[in-house]
Amino acid sequence: MHNIYFFDSYALAEISLGNPNYKNYIKSGVVLTKLNLFEIYYGLLRDVGEKEAKNFLERYYQCSVDFYKEDIQEAAKLKLKLKKKNVSMTDCIGYAVAKRLNIRFLTGDKEFEYLDNVEFVK
């Protein structure tokens, strides 16, 4: 297991739900984008309330990284390649960022299961 992973929104949601399959990854270094922060914050705000959403944002905000023009280009190519699979823009950008940073993309999203550089956990 690597020490640092790009946690997509799926992985973060599973961790917050207590999925035991993600237990070993909690100690890993977390990388994500502000787009992932938005997705999870919104879901927590909607489903469990503002206090939990704010706690999440405080915990993970410092783990967010910027994405660049090249990441946008790579993400758009990936989204086009996977257009029949309905992948999100946020996940495509995250995958591109993970590849650029040379870290594995941690997800349980079946659309990414067989791509290179993916740590697939259900």
ABEGO torsion letter per residue (X at the ends): XBABBBBBAAAAAAAAAGBAAAAAAAABBBBBBAAAAAAAAAAAAAAAEAAAAAAAAAAAAAABBBBBAAAAAAAAAAAAAAAAAGBBAAAAAAAAAAAAAGBBBBBABAAAAABBGBBBBX
